[in-house]
């Protein structure tokens, strides 16, 4: 969960969503005793902020007391975060995404469906799409002025009471996007194979987008986005994005692409900060968007995640090495399954034992790579001290019991003996693994992160992720 939140902020940075603070219009201040101009204190870079925070001492509280205090503060935070569950606008956006998944549409008039992410990232596309609950489909009405969706605000509703409209201004950047991938097929009539061609959508990225969401005739949200581009590159040079929800939430992002891109984002509720992201990356943005996404393009990254007034999660990440390690992990050899079911020497127990070992190894290496490449520290924002390092451990997860096949020797229609899955063979336990977050305190004790940040925070995080996913492009 933490990695998702952190990498979300880094992805924003790698898409050149960042904050620029080069200019200042503040008046020059003078020293009242000398009347000399006061030299401004240079603003710290993100790297300097991270370095300074990591130099803070560990809390002087014994770990046992620190754990009690941490739990109390975490619960205080969860009380506020839990309020997000009641956001009607977020629920409506989620339901729109689900309905588009149920009945894909093609706003470009091509061959296949588009997703909600593309609604706010295209220009010169028009049409009114109304949800037909009886047939579970979208009904399109032609329009030359707007892109509109009429749908139920909640999954439990059968009538359409929400409307989202989007209007945009085109930039000069035209992109080509795969609509439907080509695929091989077999033609029984000609007894030969064939290949369907890949279809593409081509559209201009917007330089500005204004959208609004109404529920029961009342405005529930507004979305404003601006972006500037250069040299025909689809990664924006500058980017500003703001969603304002009438039930108190405001989500903002802003940024500027450069040799060292830094993204900032915040989620507030009635003016009170719930979450804040600051992520910096030396990634080669345009290189990452090329067809050959070499790990060397990813560079390094730093991140700060602020959780209300309580906590800061500091991240120091080597994304290039992490990408290389992930590639090596994907190349980890899985065991080969027995192919000839008429071979009496097949050892299925050995095969499934090897599969379990593969699952275990994959999870352990994933955890090792994370701990090596992504250094996380939990900081008490109020105290200004380290609470604990955040690490990942590989642990047993879901398991189930299956029956091994049996060697069937009776003569069936003159056939040969073979291995047969009849549910009566020896029982064998299949074990899966997962990576879980732990807090590692100064005395080296480790406590599951979920012990403090309970399912309530997990529910919020999922809702927040779904909300951001809907508009992440």
N, C-alpha and C positions, 0 to 999 in steps of 0.2 A: 504494500500500500504506500509506504513512504517513497519507495523508488519510483512509483508511478507519479506521485505528486512532484517529486524532484525532476524527473525526466520530462514531465509535462512542461515545466518551466524552461528546461534546457531546449526542448523542441521549439518552444516559442523563440528562444534566442537563435536557434539554427535556422529559423525561418525569418530572421532579421526583424523580429519584434523586440525592440529594445528602447531604452530611454536615453535621450540626449540631454546633457546639461552643460553644453558648451557656452551658452550665452547667459548673461546676467544683466538685469535692468535695475538691480538694487542701487540706491544712492550710495556714494562714497561716504563712509563713516570716519569721523575724526576723533582722536584722543582728546577728551575734554581738558586735560592738563597741558598738553603741548600743542594742541590744535593741528597736529600732524595727521595725515591720513593713516588710518589703521590698516595694516596689511592684512588682507583676508587670509583665513586659514584655508589652505588648499583642500578641496574636497577629496576624500579618500576614494580610490578606485575600489571596485568590488573585491579584487584580490587583496588589497590592503585591509579592507573591512574584515574579510574572512581570516586573514593572518592575525589581526588584532584580537578578534573574538577567540580564536583558538589559543591565544596566549593567556586567556583568563584562567585562574586557578580552579581546581575542582572545589565544589562546595565543602565547607568545613563540617557540615553535618555528617554524622556517621551514616553509612549507606542505609541502615535500617530506618533511621529518622527521615532521611532524604526520600526514601520510598513512600513513607506515609505522607509527607508533604507533597510529593509529586502526584500521588493519587488524588489528594484533595484538590490540587490545582487543575488536574486533568478533568475531574468531574465538574468543576466550575466552568471550564471551557466547553465541555460537552453540553451543558445546559443551554448555552448560547447557540452552539452549532446545531443542536437538535431542532431549533426553530426553523431551519431551512426546509424541513419536511413539509411545512405548510405552504410553500410557495406555489401559488396557482399558476404563475407564468412558467416556472420550471416544469411543472407537471404537464402543462399544455405542450411545451416544446418537446418533452419526452414522448408524449402520445403521438405528436405529429411524426416524429422519427420512427416510432413503431408502426404507424399506419403506412408510411412509405415503404417500410421493410415488408409489410404484409402484401401490399399491392404496389410493386415498383412502377414508377412513372419515368417518362423520358422527356424532360423539358426541352431537349434539343431536337426532338423528332427523329431520333436515330433508331437503333435496334433494341436497346435495352434500357433498364431503369437507372435513374440517378438517385443519389442519396441526399439527405437533408443538408449535408455539408456544402453541396454545390449551389444551393438556392441563393445564398448570399455571396457567391463568388463568381457570378457570371453577369454579363450585360447583354442587352438587346435580345432578351428572352422573355416572351410574354405568354400569358394564358391564365385562365381561372380554373383551378382544380377544386372540385367539390367532392367530399367523401360520401359515397353511397353505402350506408351501413348495411342495407339489406343484402346487397350483392358483394360487399367487401371490396369495392373497387373505387378508383378515382375517376370522376367524370369531368372531361375537359371542355371548357367553353372558350372560344377564341377571343383574344384581346390584343390590341395593338398598343396598349399604354401601360399595362401593369402585369406583374406576376403575383398571383394571389392564391392562397390555400384556405379553404373553408372546411372545418373539421370539428369533432368533439374535443373539448378541452380536457376531458378525462376519459380513461379507458372504460369506465363504467357507464358512460353516457352513450345513448343511441342517436341523439339529435346533435346537429352541428351548431355550436355556440361560440366557436373561436374562429378568428380570421387573422391571418398573417399576410401582409403585403410587403413587397420589396420593389424599390426603384433604385436604379444605379446609373452611373456615368462611366462610359468606357475609357480605359487607358489605351495606349498604343501597343500594349503587349498582347500578342495573340498566342495562345497555347493550344497544344494538341493533346487530347486526353483520350485514353482507351475507353470506348463505350462497351464493346463486346469483344472478348478475346476469341481468336480463331481456335478451332478444335478439329481433331481428326474424327471421322465417322466411317462406318461400314455400310455399303450399299448392297443389300441382299439381291436386288434384281440384277445388278451388273457384276456381282461377286467381286467387288473391288472397293478399295478405300478411297476416301475423299477428304478434302480439307475446306472448312468454312473460313472465309477471310476475316481478319480482324477489322472491326469498324471503329472509327475514331470520331470524336466530337472536336470541333475547333471553335474557340470562343475568345473574346477579349476579356482580360481581367479588369475589374472595376477600379477606377481611381477614387470613387466614392459610392457608398451604399447607404440608403436610409430605409429602414424597415420598421414596421409597427405590428404589435399583437394586441388584438382586442378580444375580450371575453365577455359575453352577454352584453355587447354594445359598449363596454367600458374599456378604455385603454389600459392594458396590463403591462406592456413593455414597449420600449423603443430601442432600436439598435442603430448606431451611427458608426460608420467605418470610412477611413480615408487611407490612401496608400499612394506612394509615388515610386516610379520605376525608371530605370535607365539601361541603355544598351540592349534593350529587348529581353533582359533577364526577368524571369518570373518571380524571383525573390524580391520583395519590395525594398527600396532604399530606406524609406520611412513608412511607419505604420502606426495608426491610431485606431482604437476600437473601444466602444463603450456601450454597454447594455444597462439600461435603467429599468428596474422592475417596480411597479407601483406598490408592491407589498414590502418595499424597503431595501431591496438588494440592488447593489451597483457593482458591476464587474467591468474593470478597465484594464487595457493593455496599451502600451505604447513603445515605440522603438525606432532604432536606426541601425542599418547594416554597416559593418565596417570590418577592419582587420581584427578587431576584438569587439564582437557584438555583445551587448548586454540587454536583456529583456527585463521588464518589470511588469507586474500584474498585481491586482488587488481585488479582493471581494469584501465589501462592507455591507453591514446591515444597520439601517437607520443611523448612518454615520459612524458606526463602531466597526473597527477592523476585525474581520474574522480570519482572513488568510491573506498573506502577502508573499509574492515571489520576486526574487531578484536572481537572475541567472546570467552568468557571463560565459562566453565560449570563444575560443580561438578557431572555431571550425571554419573551413572554407565553404561558405554557404552555396555558392554557385557550383562548386565541385560536387557537393552532396546531392544537388539536384540534377547532375548529369547522369548519363546512363551507367557510367562506371563509378559506383559509390565506394571508392577506396577508403579503407579504415583510416589512412593517413590524413584524409580530409577532416576528420572529426575533431582532432586537436584535444585540448584540455578544457575543463569547465569548472566554474565555481558556482555555488548556489547558496542562497539564504531563503528559508521558508519560515515566515513568521506566523505563529498560531496565536491569534488574539494578543493580549498583553502578557501572556504567560510564557511562551516558549519560542525559541529560535532553533531551527535545525540547520546546521552548517554542513555544506557538502563541498568536498574537494575531489573532483572527478577527472580521471584520465580516460576520455572517451575513445581515443585512438587505440590504446591498449585494450580497453574493454571490448571494442569491436573485433579486434584480432582474436582475443580470447573466446568471444562468442562464436567466431567462425571456426576456431579449432574445436570448440565444444560440439558444434553441429556436425563436425567430421568424426566425432567419436563413433567408433564402429559398433553397431548393434549386432547381436548374434543372428546368424542365418537360421531360418526355420527349416526343418526337414521338408524336402520337396516331394520325395517319392514315397507315397503312402503304402507302397507294396514292398518296401525295404524292411525286412524283419530286424535289422540292426539299428533302426532309428531309436535314439534315446531322448524321448520327449521330456522326461524329468530333468535331464541335464540341460536341455534347451530352455525350459522355463526357469530353471535355476539361474542360467546365464542372463535371461531377460531381467529377472529381479536384480541381479548384480549390475546390469546396465543401467536400470532406473536409478539405483542407489548411487552409482558412480556419476551419472549425469547431474543429479541433484547436488552431490558433494562438490563437484567441480564448479557448478553454478554458484554455490555459496562462497567457495574459495575465491573465484574471480570477482565477485561482488565486493568482498572484504578487502581484496587487494586494490581494486581500481576505483571504488567509490567509498571514500572515507566520510562517515557521517558522525556528527556530534550533536547531542541534545543540550541546549543551553537554557538556563533560567533567565528569561528576559528581565524579570523583576530584581533578581539577585546579582546578575552579571557574572554568574559562575557556571562552570561546567557541571552538568548533572551526570551524564554518562555518554559513552560512545554507543552508537547504534550499529550492531553487527547482524549478520544473517547466519542462521544455522540450518543445516539440512536435517529434516525429521521425517519419520514415518507418517504417512497420510492415509488415504483410503486403501483398503485391501478387500479382496474377495477370494472365495474358494472355487476352484474349477476342478473338473475331473479330467485326469489324463486319459488318452485314448487306450483302447485295448486291442490286442492283436486278434483279429477274427480269422479263424482257420477253417470254419465250416464251408463246404462247397456251395456257392450260390450261383446257380445257372452256369456252372462250369468256370466261374471266375477264379482268380488267384486270391490267396489270403491277403489281407490288408489291415492297416490301422483304422480303427472305427471309434468315433466319438459317440458313445451311447449313454453317457452320464453315469456309467457304472464303474469307471476306472478309479484308480487311486486318487484321493483328494490332494490337491496341491494349492498352497496359498500364494496368490499373486499380490505383491506389495508395491504400492506407489509411494512417492516421496514428494515433499514440498519444502520450500525455503521460508522460514519464519524469522521475523525481526525480534531481536533481543536487546535489552539495555545492559551494557557492561559497565559496572560501577568501578570506582577507584580501587576497591578491595578485590577486584576481579570477579566478584559474584555477578551472575547473569540472571536477569528476570525477563520473561516474555513481555514484549512491548504491549501486547494486547491486555496484559494485566492492568495497565493504567489507561490505555486508549481503547476503550471497550468497543463492543459491536455498534454502539451508538455512533461513534466516530467513523466506523467502517461504513455504516449506512449513509452518513453524510458524504463521505468521500466518494462512494459510488454515485450518489445523486449528483454531486459536483462534477465528477468525471463525465457522466452522461450529458450534463448541461453544457460543459465545455466542448465535448465531442460534437455536439450538434452544430457548433459554429467555429470549430477549430481551424477551418480553412479560411 
